[in-house]
Amino acid sequence: MLTKKSYAKVNIFLKIMGKRDNYHELSSRFVRVHSLFDIVSFKKESCTEFTLEGNFGCETKKNTIYKAYLLLKDISAKVEEYFKNHKVIVDKKIPEFAGLGGGSSNAATFMLMVNEECNLGLSKDDLCEIAVKIGADVPFFVYEYDSANVSGIGEKIEKFEEEILDIEVVTPAIMCNTGEIFSAFRDKFYSEFKECEAIKLYKLKSTEILKEHSISEANDLYKPAKSIYKELEKYEKKDWFFSGSGSSFFRINNGKK
């Protein structure tokens, strides 16, 4: 059985730069969480249709892995043929609706595995062009960087060299709705971050960024999230920060992992 780890991520900072069509352009630092991952497996089994097993909060046809499958099978008939003889199993450990990119990570991991197993010969850049059609966070996971500066709607990824961070994550049992949080941001908290300020952040190590910023300064979505989900405030502690649109909080433990 072929298996691969599908890691979570946190946003060290997340700033809104403006809007493009229906998407918000952002400036962010994504960092891989080495201690938190799902495991994606391809198990040999005769299947009459694409088969996906795992403890997901949505039906198969809405799953990011299934969306990735549809796009890849349009590229090569080998993909559809392969999944007549294999099923996909995901051992879920990354909480959903938590700002940790679990679904995006699963899709990217699946794409990397299919590319190898079916000998599609696609480069990471090729896969990224497909990934952005699935979700804004998927390209980051395709490149498999430990740390990266991310911009645009998530499709511009630049590797950032820094030590691997030991990240601790806490996810309250609060299902944050990303769409509602962005609406609250637009209605009550909207401000565009200047590109010159983003460039400054891109040059700093993640530990330096967090040392210099509060939870709401680091993440533009924290105040709007808290305005909707007031119980988030109970989890606000010194040196803890907010990932994506939540509901996860994280901190960096001292020393290298």
RADAQUI-V744709 format. One record per helix or strand of 3 or more residues. SS is the DSSP state (h for helix, s for strand). FROM is the first residue (numbers start at 0). LEN is the number of residues. If there is no record, write none. Layout:
BEGIN
ss=SS from=FROM len=LEN
ss=SS from=FROM len=LEN
END
This chain:
BEGIN
ss=s from=1 len=19
ss=s from=22 len=22
ss=s from=51 len=3
ss=h from=59 len=3
ss=h from=63 len=10
ss=h from=76 len=6
ss=s from=85 len=6
ss=h from=101 len=16
ss=h from=123 len=8
ss=h from=137 len=6
ss=s from=146 len=6
ss=s from=155 len=4
ss=s from=164 len=7
ss=h from=177 len=12
ss=h from=194 len=9
ss=h from=205 len=7
ss=h from=214 len=4
ss=h from=220 len=8
ss=h from=229 len=6
ss=s from=247 len=9
END
